[in-house]
Structures are given as structure tokens and as C-alpha cells.
């Protein structure tokens, strides 16, 4: 299982469209919402991240939350029918 740093998200209408991710000390890549849900199902951890690779801060874990059998990506785990991600503030 891998810890995946999520460094950015593209959202539209309360749903994640894409996530900018990287494995520790690697280049960023973009994944879609379906891939993020699949990675969580496979046991990977998606962790919000802010700052540079050397001076960054890990934030909240992104969890799969189901509402009426529909999966959502959330960092607060509230049972609401929309994706909701919170990133830490970068420190300089």
C-alpha cells in the first residue's frame, strides 16, 4: 500500500474531476475521480498536502464516504452527497 500525496484538485459542481497526486519525492501526475476511488478501494492512502517537497505539510486523509450506495471523496467524513476536500495551509 502506498501513501499518495494529493497536492491539488479540480472540482466542479460538488464533485472531484481530477486530483494532482504524487508518490513521495516523485513527479506529479493527474488522476480522475474513478482512479482515486479505485486506489482507496485497493488500500492506498490519499493524503492532502501543501507546500514544497522539502517544506511541505501533510493534511487530512481523503476517505471514501458512501451516501445511498454512491461513493464520495471527503476529508471530513460527513455523510453528505458531494465531494469535499480540505488542504493544509502551506508554511514558508
N, CA, C and O atoms as a GROMACS GRO file, in nm:
protein
  368
    1UNK      N    1   0.083  -0.116   0.000
    1UNK     CA    2   0.000   0.000   0.000
    1UNK      C    3   0.088   0.124   0.000
    1UNK      O    4   0.196   0.125   0.059
    2UNK      N    5   0.041   0.227  -0.066
    2UNK     CA    6   0.121   0.349  -0.079
    2UNK      C    7   0.050   0.467  -0.016
    2UNK      O    8  -0.073   0.474  -0.015
    3UNK      N    9   0.129   0.560   0.038
    3UNK     CA   10   0.078   0.691   0.076
    3UNK      C   11   0.093   0.780  -0.046
    3UNK      O   12   0.203   0.801  -0.097
    4UNK      N   13  -0.018   0.834  -0.091
    4UNK     CA   14  -0.019   0.919  -0.209
    4UNK      C   15  -0.048   1.061  -0.163
    4UNK      O   16  -0.150   1.086  -0.098
    5UNK      N   17   0.040   1.154  -0.198
    5UNK     CA   18   0.020   1.294  -0.162
    5UNK      C   19  -0.069   1.359  -0.268
    5UNK      O   20  -0.039   1.352  -0.388
    6UNK      N   21  -0.177   1.422  -0.225
    6UNK     CA   22  -0.268   1.492  -0.314
    6UNK      C   23  -0.236   1.641  -0.301
    6UNK      O   24  -0.260   1.701  -0.196
    7UNK      N   25  -0.181   1.700  -0.407
    7UNK     CA   26  -0.134   1.837  -0.400
    7UNK      C   27  -0.231   1.937  -0.463
    7UNK      O   28  -0.209   2.058  -0.454
    8UNK      N   29  -0.336   1.889  -0.525
    8UNK     CA   30  -0.435   1.979  -0.582
    8UNK      C   31  -0.554   1.901  -0.634
    8UNK      O   32  -0.548   1.781  -0.658
    9UNK      N   33  -0.664   1.975  -0.652
    9UNK     CA   34  -0.786   1.912  -0.701
    9UNK      C   35  -0.860   2.007  -0.793
    9UNK      O   36  -0.863   2.128  -0.770
   10UNK      N   37  -0.919   1.952  -0.897
   10UNK     CA   38  -1.010   2.027  -0.983
   10UNK      C   39  -1.150   1.978  -0.947
   10UNK      O   40  -1.182   1.860  -0.958
   11UNK      N   41  -1.233   2.074  -0.904
   11UNK     CA   42  -1.369   2.042  -0.860
   11UNK      C   43  -1.468   2.112  -0.955
   11UNK      O   44  -1.439   2.218  -1.010
   12UNK      N   45  -1.584   2.050  -0.972
   12UNK     CA   46  -1.694   2.112  -1.047
   12UNK      C   47  -1.825   2.056  -0.995
   12UNK      O   48  -1.843   1.934  -0.986
   13UNK      N   49  -1.916   2.144  -0.961
   13UNK     CA   50  -2.050   2.103  -0.915
   13UNK      C   51  -2.046   2.005  -0.797
   13UNK      O   52  -2.121   1.908  -0.794
   14UNK      N   53  -1.957   2.031  -0.701
   14UNK     CA   54  -1.950   1.947  -0.582
   14UNK      C   55  -1.888   1.811  -0.602
   14UNK      O   56  -1.908   1.721  -0.521
   15UNK      N   57  -1.814   1.796  -0.712
   15UNK     CA   58  -1.752   1.666  -0.738
   15UNK      C   59  -1.609   1.684  -0.788
   15UNK      O   60  -1.580   1.775  -0.865
   16UNK      N   61  -1.521   1.597  -0.742
   16UNK     CA   62  -1.383   1.596  -0.790
   16UNK      C   63  -1.382   1.554  -0.936
   16UNK      O   64  -1.442   1.452  -0.972
   17UNK      N   65  -1.316   1.631  -1.018
   17UNK     CA   66  -1.295   1.592  -1.158
   17UNK      C   67  -1.159   1.524  -1.172
   17UNK      O   68  -1.148   1.416  -1.228
   18UNK      N   69  -1.055   1.591  -1.118
   18UNK     CA   70  -0.920   1.535  -1.122
   18UNK      C   71  -0.848   1.570  -0.993
   18UNK      O   72  -0.882   1.667  -0.925
   19UNK      N   73  -0.747   1.490  -0.961
   19UNK     CA   74  -0.657   1.516  -0.850
   19UNK      C   75  -0.515   1.519  -0.903
   19UNK      O   76  -0.478   1.436  -0.986
   20UNK      N   77  -0.435   1.615  -0.855
   20UNK     CA   78  -0.291   1.616  -0.884
   20UNK      C   79  -0.225   1.542  -0.769
   20UNK      O   80  -0.235   1.583  -0.654
   21UNK      N   81  -0.157   1.432  -0.801
   21UNK     CA   82  -0.102   1.345  -0.698
   21UNK      C   83   0.046   1.316  -0.726
   21UNK      O   84   0.096   1.337  -0.836
   22UNK      N   85   0.112   1.268  -0.622
   22UNK     CA   86   0.249   1.217  -0.639
   22UNK      C   87   0.278   1.121  -0.526
   22UNK      O   88   0.224   1.132  -0.416
   23UNK      N   89   0.364   1.027  -0.557
   23UNK     CA   90   0.420   0.943  -0.454
   23UNK      C   91   0.538   1.020  -0.398
   23UNK      O   92   0.598   1.100  -0.471
   24UNK      N   93   0.573   1.001  -0.274
   24UNK     CA   94   0.675   1.083  -0.208
   24UNK      C   95   0.801   1.099  -0.294
   24UNK      O   96   0.861   1.001  -0.339
   25UNK      N   97   0.838   1.224  -0.315
   25UNK     CA   98   0.959   1.262  -0.389
   25UNK      C   99   0.957   1.218  -0.536
   25UNK      O  100   1.062   1.189  -0.593
   26UNK      N  101   0.840   1.214  -0.596
   26UNK     CA  102   0.831   1.184  -0.739
   26UNK      C  103   0.758   1.299  -0.809
   26UNK      O  104   0.709   1.392  -0.744
   27UNK      N  105   0.750   1.291  -0.939
   27UNK     CA  106   0.680   1.392  -1.016
   27UNK      C  107   0.529   1.378  -1.000
   27UNK      O  108   0.477   1.270  -0.974
   28UNK      N  109   0.462   1.491  -1.016
   28UNK     CA  110   0.315   1.489  -1.008
   28UNK      C  111   0.256   1.424  -1.132
   28UNK      O  112   0.316   1.422  -1.239
   29UNK      N  113   0.136   1.369  -1.113
   29UNK     CA  114   0.056   1.320  -1.224
   29UNK      C  115  -0.089   1.351  -1.192
   29UNK      O  116  -0.122   1.381  -1.077
   30UNK      N  117  -0.174   1.344  -1.290
   30UNK     CA  118  -0.316   1.375  -1.272
   30UNK      C  119  -0.395   1.245  -1.285
   30UNK      O  120  -0.376   1.167  -1.379
   31UNK      N  121  -0.485   1.224  -1.189
   31UNK     CA  122  -0.574   1.108  -1.195
   31UNK      C  123  -0.718   1.158  -1.191
   31UNK      O  124  -0.745   1.268  -1.142
   32UNK      N  125  -0.809   1.077  -1.242
   32UNK     CA  126  -0.950   1.115  -1.238
   32UNK      C  127  -1.015   1.060  -1.111
   32UNK      O  128  -0.953   0.985  -1.036
   33UNK      N  129  -1.139   1.099  -1.089
   33UNK     CA  130  -1.213   1.061  -0.969
   33UNK      C  131  -1.226   0.909  -0.957
   33UNK      O  132  -1.210   0.853  -0.848
   34UNK      N  133  -1.255   0.842  -1.067
   34UNK     CA  134  -1.271   0.696  -1.065
   34UNK      C  135  -1.142   0.628  -1.020
   34UNK      O  136  -1.146   0.530  -0.946
   35UNK      N  137  -1.028   0.678  -1.066
   35UNK     CA  138  -0.900   0.621  -1.026
   35UNK      C  139  -0.876   0.643  -0.877
   35UNK      O  140  -0.828   0.553  -0.809
   36UNK      N  141  -0.909   0.762  -0.826
   36UNK     CA  142  -0.893   0.788  -0.683
   36UNK      C  143  -0.978   0.692  -0.600
   36UNK      O  144  -0.930   0.637  -0.501
   37UNK      N  145  -1.102   0.671  -0.640
   37UNK     CA  146  -1.189   0.577  -0.568
   37UNK      C  147  -1.134   0.435  -0.575
   37UNK      O  148  -1.140   0.361  -0.477
   38UNK      N  149  -1.080   0.397  -0.690
   38UNK     CA  150  -1.022   0.263  -0.705
   38UNK      C  151  -0.899   0.246  -0.617
   38UNK      O  152  -0.881   0.142  -0.554
   39UNK      N  153  -0.813   0.349  -0.613
   39UNK     CA  154  -0.695   0.341  -0.527
   39UNK      C  155  -0.733   0.327  -0.381
   39UNK      O  156  -0.672   0.249  -0.308
   40UNK      N  157  -0.835   0.401  -0.337
   40UNK     CA  158  -0.881   0.386  -0.198
   40UNK      C  159  -0.933   0.245  -0.173
   40UNK      O  160  -0.905   0.187  -0.068
   41UNK      N  161  -1.007   0.190  -0.267
   41UNK     CA  162  -1.059   0.054  -0.254
   41UNK      C  163  -0.945  -0.048  -0.247
   41UNK      O  164  -0.959  -0.152  -0.182
   42UNK      N  165  -0.833  -0.018  -0.313
   42UNK     CA  166  -0.717  -0.107  -0.312
   42UNK      C  167  -0.633  -0.092  -0.186
   42UNK      O  168  -0.536  -0.165  -0.168
   43UNK      N  169  -0.669   0.002  -0.098
   43UNK     CA  170  -0.598   0.017   0.028
   43UNK      C  171  -0.492   0.125   0.032
   43UNK      O  172  -0.420   0.136   0.131
   44UNK      N  173  -0.481   0.205  -0.073
   44UNK     CA  174  -0.386   0.316  -0.071
   44UNK      C  175  -0.441   0.431   0.012
   44UNK      O  176  -0.562   0.445   0.026
   45UNK      N  177  -0.352   0.512   0.067
   45UNK     CA  178  -0.392   0.629   0.144
   45UNK      C  179  -0.372   0.753   0.057
   45UNK      O  180  -0.265   0.772   0.000
   46UNK      N  181  -0.474   0.836   0.047
   46UNK     CA  182  -0.466   0.963  -0.024
   46UNK      C  183  -0.463   1.072   0.083
   46UNK      O  184  -0.559   1.087   0.159
   47UNK      N  185  -0.354   1.149   0.088
   47UNK     CA  186  -0.335   1.249   0.192
   47UNK      C  187  -0.318   1.386   0.129
   47UNK      O  188  -0.233   1.406   0.043
   48UNK      N  189  -0.400   1.483   0.173
   48UNK     CA  190  -0.384   1.617   0.121
   48UNK      C  191  -0.248   1.670   0.163
   48UNK      O  192  -0.195   1.632   0.268
   49UNK      N  193  -0.191   1.758   0.082
   49UNK     CA  194  -0.054   1.805   0.102
   49UNK      C  195  -0.043   1.947   0.049
   49UNK      O  196  -0.102   1.980  -0.054
   50UNK      N  197   0.032   2.031   0.119
   50UNK     CA  198   0.059   2.167   0.074
   50UNK      C  199   0.205   2.199   0.095
   50UNK      O  200   0.268   2.147   0.188
   51UNK      N  201   0.260   2.284   0.011
   51UNK     CA  202   0.399   2.327   0.024
   51UNK      C  203   0.488   2.251  -0.073
   51UNK      O  204   0.441   2.178  -0.159
   52UNK      N  205   0.617   2.271  -0.056
   52UNK     CA  206   0.714   2.206  -0.144
   52UNK      C  207   0.746   2.067  -0.092
   52UNK      O  208   0.706   2.028   0.017
   53UNK      N  209   0.818   1.993  -0.173
   53UNK     CA  210   0.854   1.856  -0.135
   53UNK      C  211   0.940   1.853  -0.008
   53UNK      O  212   0.934   1.757   0.068
   54UNK      N  213   1.022   1.959   0.014
   54UNK     CA  214   1.111   1.961   0.129
   54UNK      C  215   1.054   2.038   0.248
   54UNK      O  216   1.099   2.019   0.361
   55UNK      N  217   0.956   2.124   0.224
   55UNK     CA  218   0.898   2.205   0.332
   55UNK      C  219   0.747   2.201   0.323
   55UNK      O  220   0.680   2.305   0.326
   56UNK      N  221   0.694   2.082   0.314
   56UNK     CA  222   0.550   2.068   0.300
   56UNK      C  223   0.483   2.022   0.428
   56UNK      O  224   0.547   1.991   0.528
   57UNK      N  225   0.353   2.018   0.419
   57UNK     CA  226   0.274   1.974   0.533
   57UNK      C  227   0.165   1.880   0.485
   57UNK      O  228   0.086   1.913   0.396
   58UNK      N  229   0.161   1.762   0.545
   58UNK     CA  230   0.053   1.668   0.517
   58UNK      C  231  -0.070   1.712   0.595
   58UNK      O  232  -0.062   1.760   0.708
   59UNK      N  233  -0.184   1.695   0.530
   59UNK     CA  234  -0.309   1.735   0.593
   59UNK      C  235  -0.395   1.615   0.623
   59UNK      O  236  -0.351   1.517   0.685
   60UNK      N  237  -0.517   1.624   0.579
   60UNK     CA  238  -0.617   1.522   0.609
   60UNK      C  239  -0.612   1.406   0.511
   60UNK      O  240  -0.571   1.421   0.396
   61UNK      N  241  -0.654   1.290   0.558
   61UNK     CA  242  -0.671   1.175   0.469
   61UNK      C  243  -0.803   1.192   0.394
   61UNK      O  244  -0.903   1.238   0.450
   62UNK      N  245  -0.802   1.155   0.268
   62UNK     CA  246  -0.925   1.155   0.188
   62UNK      C  247  -0.988   1.018   0.206
   62UNK      O  248  -0.924   0.915   0.184
   63UNK      N  249  -1.113   1.018   0.245
   63UNK     CA  250  -1.186   0.895   0.272
   63UNK      C  251  -1.296   0.874   0.168
   63UNK      O  252  -1.348   0.970   0.110
   64UNK      N  253  -1.330   0.750   0.147
   64UNK     CA  254  -1.445   0.715   0.063
   64UNK      C  255  -1.566   0.709   0.157
   64UNK      O  256  -1.570   0.628   0.250
   65UNK      N  257  -1.664   0.795   0.133
   65UNK     CA  258  -1.786   0.801   0.213
   65UNK      C  259  -1.903   0.769   0.121
   65UNK      O  260  -1.919   0.832   0.016
   66UNK      N  261  -1.984   0.672   0.158
   66UNK     CA  262  -2.099   0.635   0.075
   66UNK      C  263  -2.228   0.693   0.130
   66UNK      O  264  -2.255   0.686   0.250
   67UNK      N  265  -2.306   0.751   0.041
   67UNK     CA  266  -2.438   0.803   0.074
   67UNK      C  267  -2.534   0.740  -0.027
   67UNK      O  268  -2.522   0.763  -0.147
   68UNK      N  269  -2.629   0.663   0.023
   68UNK     CA  270  -2.723   0.591  -0.064
   68UNK      C  271  -2.649   0.508  -0.170
   68UNK      O  272  -2.687   0.507  -0.287
   69UNK      N  273  -2.544   0.438  -0.126
   69UNK     CA  274  -2.463   0.350  -0.211
   69UNK      C  275  -2.385   0.422  -0.320
   69UNK      O  276  -2.337   0.358  -0.414
   70UNK      N  277  -2.372   0.553  -0.311
   70UNK     CA  278  -2.292   0.632  -0.406
   70UNK      C  279  -2.167   0.679  -0.332
   70UNK      O  280  -2.179   0.738  -0.224
   71UNK      N  281  -2.047   0.656  -0.388
   71UNK     CA  282  -1.924   0.695  -0.318
   71UNK      C  283  -1.889   0.842  -0.342
   71UNK      O  284  -1.908   0.897  -0.450
   72UNK      N  285  -1.838   0.904  -0.236
   72UNK     CA  286  -1.790   1.041  -0.242
   72UNK      C  287  -1.652   1.047  -0.179
   72UNK      O  288  -1.617   0.964  -0.096
   73UNK      N  289  -1.572   1.145  -0.220
   73UNK     CA  290  -1.439   1.168  -0.166
   73UNK      C  291  -1.447   1.283  -0.067
   73UNK      O  292  -1.484   1.395  -0.104
   74UNK      N  293  -1.413   1.256   0.060
   74UNK     CA  294  -1.427   1.359   0.163
   74UNK      C  295  -1.312   1.351   0.262
   74UNK      O  296  -1.262   1.243   0.293
   75UNK      N  297  -1.269   1.468   0.311
   75UNK     CA  298  -1.170   1.471   0.419
   75UNK      C  299  -1.236   1.487   0.555
   75UNK      O  300  -1.169   1.469   0.657
   76UNK      N  301  -1.365   1.521   0.559
   76UNK     CA  302  -1.432   1.539   0.688
   76UNK      C  303  -1.524   1.422   0.724
   76UNK      O  304  -1.580   1.422   0.834
   77UNK      N  305  -1.541   1.326   0.638
   77UNK     CA  306  -1.621   1.204   0.655
   77UNK      C  307  -1.768   1.227   0.687
   77UNK      O  308  -1.836   1.135   0.731
   78UNK      N  309  -1.819   1.348   0.667
   78UNK     CA  310  -1.961   1.371   0.688
   78UNK      C  311  -2.041   1.298   0.580
   78UNK      O  312  -1.997   1.292   0.465
   79UNK      N  313  -2.155   1.242   0.614
   79UNK     CA  314  -2.235   1.169   0.515
   79UNK      C  315  -2.318   1.263   0.426
   79UNK      O  316  -2.440   1.263   0.433
   80UNK      N  317  -2.249   1.342   0.346
   80UNK     CA  318  -2.314   1.436   0.255
   80UNK      C  319  -2.288   1.393   0.111
   80UNK      O  320  -2.180   1.343   0.079
   81UNK      N  321  -2.386   1.413   0.026
   81UNK     CA  322  -2.379   1.367  -0.113
   81UNK      C  323  -2.304   1.466  -0.202
   81UNK      O  324  -2.360   1.520  -0.297
   82UNK      N  325  -2.177   1.489  -0.168
   82UNK     CA  326  -2.088   1.569  -0.252
   82UNK      C  327  -1.945   1.542  -0.206
   82UNK      O  328  -1.922   1.500  -0.092
   83UNK      N  329  -1.850   1.566  -0.294
   83UNK     CA  330  -1.710   1.556  -0.257
   83UNK      C  331  -1.671   1.682  -0.180
   83UNK      O  332  -1.720   1.791  -0.210
   84UNK      N  333  -1.583   1.667  -0.082
   84UNK     CA  334  -1.538   1.781  -0.002
   84UNK      C  335  -1.395   1.755   0.042
   84UNK      O  336  -1.369   1.662   0.118
   85UNK      N  337  -1.301   1.838  -0.005
   85UNK     CA  338  -1.160   1.821   0.029
   85UNK      C  339  -1.107   1.946   0.097
   85UNK      O  340  -1.137   2.058   0.055
   86UNK      N  341  -1.029   1.927   0.202
   86UNK     CA  342  -0.965   2.038   0.273
   86UNK      C  343  -0.814   2.014   0.271
   86UNK      O  344  -0.766   1.906   0.307
   87UNK      N  345  -0.741   2.117   0.230
   87UNK     CA  346  -0.595   2.108   0.222
   87UNK      C  347  -0.534   2.192   0.333
   87UNK      O  348  -0.592   2.294   0.372
   88UNK      N  349  -0.416   2.151   0.385
   88UNK     CA  350  -0.349   2.234   0.486
   88UNK      C  351  -0.296   2.361   0.421
   88UNK      O  352  -0.277   2.367   0.300
   89UNK      N  353  -0.272   2.460   0.502
   89UNK     CA  354  -0.211   2.583   0.452
   89UNK      C  355  -0.060   2.562   0.449
   89UNK      O  356  -0.003   2.506   0.542
   90UNK      N  357   0.004   2.606   0.342
   90UNK     CA  358   0.149   2.591   0.328
   90UNK      C  359   0.219   2.692   0.419
   90UNK      O  360   0.176   2.807   0.429
   91UNK      N  361   0.325   2.649   0.485
   91UNK     CA  362   0.405   2.737   0.570
   91UNK      C  363   0.534   2.768   0.498
   91UNK      O  364   0.591   2.682   0.430
   92UNK      N  365   0.580   2.890   0.512
   92UNK     CA  366   0.704   2.932   0.444
   92UNK      C  367   0.816   2.943   0.544
   92UNK      O  368   0.928   2.977   0.507
   0.00000   0.00000   0.00000
